[in-house]
């Protein structure tokens, strides 16, 4: 999935590595502010857990869940007279 030429998933599926693109980059940012995610990432890095749910299958599932929600909302929009869309995007 790409939006504005920004890939959701990159060629590398390892956290803190080059070319891991937006999903894992966002996880890296969340680690700085969320102690629960920080602990989870520490356990991954220390190989204390193997099922970390950051791989391509989970990313594909998230994409599909988001697509389903968008489709549902599009059906609702078609039935309304007026609607608005607000987007907030900051690119590096």
Number of C-alpha atoms within 10 A of each C-alpha: 9 9 7 7 7 12 15 18 20 17 10 15 17 14 19 12 11 12 16 18 18 15 18 23 19 10 17 16 11 14 17 10 10 11 11 11 15 17 12 15 20 14 14 16 13 10 10 11 12 10 9 11 9 16 16 15 10 12 16 14 11 12 13 12 12 12 12 12 10 12 12 11 11 11 10 11 13 10 8 8 6 7 8 5 4 4 4 4 6 4 5 3
